[in-house]
Amino acid sequence: MELERERLERGWSEAELNRVKTFWEITQRELDDSKREVRNKESSAESAEERHQLEIKVHLFTCLLCIILLALNLKFRN
């Protein structure tokens, strides 16, 4: 009777250990997936910021070029 009870307790302990181990592995994979997703979003945000900065520079250059051309046009008119 005592031996049977110990076997049952041991079986329950092993099952519980397996459940905890499985839970840990699943949680660890989910954490890794979340970290990967954050890295990807950060990379996308950095790329978008770089494109935006380039667009600003192009726009400013275009504006500056227009101002220079207008100034030259006014100079040659007079």
C-alpha positions in Angstrom: 0.0 0.0 0.0 2.8 2.5 1.0 4.8 1.5 -2.1 1.8 2.1 -4.4 1.2 5.5 -2.8 4.8 6.5 -3.3 4.6 5.3 -7.0 1.5 7.4 -7.5 3.1 10.5 -5.9 6.2 10.0 -8.0 4.1 9.7 -11.1 2.2 12.8 -10.2 5.4 14.7 -9.5 6.9 13.7 -12.8 3.8 14.7 -14.6 3.8 18.0 -12.9 7.5 18.5 -13.7 6.7 17.8 -17.4 3.9 20.3 -17.4 6.1 23.0 -15.8 8.9 22.2 -18.3 6.5 22.3 -21.3 5.0 25.6 -20.0 8.6 27.0 -19.6 9.5 26.0 -23.2 6.4 27.5 -24.7 6.8 30.7 -22.7 10.5 30.9 -23.8 9.5 30.5 -27.5 6.8 33.1 -27.2 9.4 35.5 -25.6 11.9 34.9 -28.3 9.1 35.5 -30.9 8.2 38.7 -29.2 11.8 39.9 -29.1 12.2 39.1 -32.8 9.0 41.0 -33.6 10.2 44.0 -31.6 13.6 44.0 -33.4 11.8 43.8 -36.8 9.5 46.7 -35.9 12.5 48.8 -34.7 14.3 48.0 -37.9 11.3 49.1 -40.0 10.9 52.2 -37.9 14.6 53.1 -38.4 14.3 52.5 -42.2 11.1 54.7 -42.3 12.9 57.4 -40.4 15.9 57.3 -42.8 13.6 57.6 -45.8 11.7 60.5 -44.2 15.0 62.3 -43.5 16.1 61.8 -47.1 12.7 63.1 -48.4 13.1 66.2 -46.2 16.6 66.8 -47.7 15.4 66.3 -51.2 12.5 68.7 -50.6 14.8 71.3 -49.0 17.2 71.0 -51.9 14.4 71.4 -54.4 13.1 74.5 -52.6 16.6 76.0 -52.5 17.1 75.3 -56.2 13.7 77.0 -56.9 14.8 80.1 -54.9 18.1 80.2 -56.8 16.4 80.0 -60.1 13.9 82.7 -59.2 16.7 84.9 -58.0 18.6 84.4 -61.3 15.4 85.0 -63.3 14.8 88.3 -61.4 18.4 89.3 -61.9 18.4 88.8 -65.6 15.0 90.6 -66.0 16.5 93.8 -64.5 
